[in-house]
Amino acid sequence: MLGAAFGAGALFGRLTASAQLRFARMAGSSIAGPDAAGWITDFLNAAYYRRPPEGREVDDLRLAFAIVTTRWHRLGHRRLRLPDVAPFHVAFGRERFAEGQQSKRGTLDREQLLEGAERLLGPWFPEAYADADRRGWGIAFETGEERTAYDPEVRLRLARLGDPTPPVAPGREQTWHTYPAVEVPSADGVIGALSRPETWPDYASALGRFTALRPGGLAGQTFEIEVAAGTESGRPVFTRGYVTITTLVSREDPDALRVYIDELNDGLARFGRDEPPAVGPGADPVLAFDLTTHEGHFMGKSKNRLVLFEEDGRALVRAAGTWDPMPWHVDQAYRRAGRDAQHAFWGQTADAEESMLHQIAIALGGPDT
């Protein structure tokens, strides 16, 4: 009996250590090794986080990410490492560290980012980045043919994609949370945007970005999420997680969509703490899908849902999340750095630059608020 208990305890210890190790390995991005984290973060800081708040433009951050990701692509999809800082220093170093009229010392403005990208990647880059037909998965492609030939699974092969981890605790033990709805110009516009997962990096916010890892549309799509915490200090810490769309329903099958919404609203009413319904009684649902986490995700065992609906002549999109009690190492990280970023990313604050849903609305012609 004692031996069995000791064996079970040792097994639990190994499983716990394994979970903590997997969580720790999610720091940074799949396309970069740990030894590259410092210089990549410094580059992103220069492009956005270190600028004064009134001088920040989230599209410049997207541009900086695209420069890094395009460099990874053109190097044959090997992970970026510490020695890769040298070409970046040659391309951006003079502007990055020189005091001048264009930008504050230690930062890069958009013109400097584009000029440096020309030196690093080639004179074709600025035009290609501005061309939606030559941009996808956060990469600028020299030609449309190169974009067509790209296989997003090359990044999936670098990912540490563990098993799916949907919530499994009884509903009363889970956390259920509804985020505020964000108004968008049209339901059809959102469907068109979300149905092309390769374009999701175009809607990245200051706090996070989704990159599709499989070909095709939404059904069964897997995303790498890169999240920044501690951005208010100008010294963000990046981590990543993986989610897969495990359920997808739309008004093309109204019965399935209604069952999905009714079950979600019932769970929020029964287990949430004064949480509003995801879709109110007077609203018409249009589209909904689950984003289920994989092992090592910074939210632990969880499922987030995006719901698109129409109400009183307006189109709105909102997130509703459900997650199990977190392991202690995940809970501590979430309390220290993740909770505020997560809430802002899904639209719980008024800062549009922090929210992906607001960035979608802006890209579709909505107000920049």
Rosetta blueprint (number, residue, H / E / L):
1 M L
2 L H
3 G H
4 A H
5 A H
6 F H
7 G H
8 A H
9 G H
10 A H
11 L H
12 F H
13 G H
14 R H
15 L H
16 T H
17 A H
18 S H
19 A H
20 Q H
21 L H
22 R H
23 F H
24 A H
25 R L
26 M L
27 A E
28 G L
29 S L
30 S L
31 I L
32 A E
33 G L
34 P H
35 D H
36 A H
37 A H
38 G H
39 W H
40 I H
41 T H
42 D H
43 F H
44 L H
45 N H
46 A H
47 A H
48 Y H
49 Y H
50 R L
51 R L
52 P L
53 P H
54 E H
55 G H
56 R L
57 E L
58 V H
59 D H
60 D H
61 L H
62 R H
63 L H
64 A H
65 F H
66 A H
67 I H
68 V H
69 T H
70 T H
71 R H
72 W H
73 H H
74 R H
75 L L
76 G L
77 H L
78 R L
79 R L
80 L E
81 R L
82 L H
83 P H
84 D H
85 V H
86 A H
87 P H
88 F H
89 H H
90 V H
91 A H
92 F H
93 G H
94 R H
95 E H
96 R H
97 F H
98 A L
99 E L
100 G L
101 Q L
102 Q L
103 S L
104 K L
105 R L
106 G L
107 T L
108 L L
109 D L
110 R H
111 E H
112 Q H
113 L H
114 L H
115 E H
116 G H
117 A H
118 E H
119 R H
120 L H
121 L H
122 G L
123 P L
124 W L
125 F H
126 P H
127 E H
128 A H
129 Y H
130 A H
131 D L
132 A H
133 D H
134 R H
135 R E
136 G E
137 W L
138 G L
139 I E
140 A E
141 F L
142 E L
143 T L
144 G H
145 E H
146 E H
147 R H
148 T H
149 A H
150 Y L
151 D L
152 P L
153 E H
154 V H
155 R H
156 L H
157 R L
158 L L
159 A L
160 R L
161 L L
162 G L
163 D L
164 P E
165 T L
166 P L
167 P L
168 V L
169 A L
170 P L
171 G H
172 R H
173 E H
174 Q L
175 T E
176 W E
177 H E
178 T E
179 Y L
180 P L
181 A L
182 V E
183 E E
184 V E
185 P L
186 S L
187 A H
188 D H
189 G H
190 V H
191 I H
192 G H
193 A H
194 L H
195 S L
196 R L
197 P H
198 E H
199 T H
200 W H
201 P H
202 D H
203 Y H
204 A L
205 S L
206 A L
207 L L
208 G E
209 R E
210 F E
211 T E
212 A E
213 L L
214 R L
215 P L
216 G L
217 G L
218 L L
219 A L
220 G L
221 Q L
222 T E
223 F E
224 E E
225 I E
226 E E
227 V E
228 A E
229 A E
230 G L
231 T H
232 E H
233 S H
234 G L
235 R L
236 P L
237 V E
238 F E
239 T E
240 R E
241 G E
242 Y E
243 V E
244 T E
245 I E
246 T E
247 T E
248 L E
249 V E
250 S E
251 R L
252 E L
253 D L
254 P H
255 D H
256 A H
257 L H
258 R H
259 V H
260 Y H
261 I H
262 D H
263 E H
264 L H
265 N H
266 D H
267 G H
268 L H
269 A H
270 R H
271 F H
272 G L
273 R L
274 D L
275 E L
276 P L
277 P L
278 A L
279 V L
280 G L
281 P L
282 G L
283 A L
284 D E
285 P E
286 V E
287 L E
288 A E
289 F E
290 D E
291 L E
292 T E
293 T E
294 H E
295 E L
296 G L
297 H L
298 F L
299 M L
300 G L
301 K L
302 S E
303 K E
304 N E
305 R E
306 L E
307 V E
308 L E
309 F E
310 E E
311 E E
312 D L
313 G L
314 R E
315 A E
316 L E
317 V E
318 R E
319 A E
320 A E
321 G E
322 T E
323 W E
324 D L
325 P L
326 M L
327 P L
328 W H
329 H H
330 V H
331 D H
332 Q H
333 A H
334 Y H
335 R H
336 R H
337 A H
338 G H
339 R H
340 D H
341 A H
342 Q H
343 H H
344 A H
345 F H
346 W L
347 G L
348 Q L
349 T L
350 A L
351 D L
352 A H
353 E H
354 E H
355 S L
356 M H
357 L H
358 H H
359 Q H
360 I H
361 A H
362 I H
363 A H
364 L L
365 G L
366 G L
367 P L
368 D L
369 T L
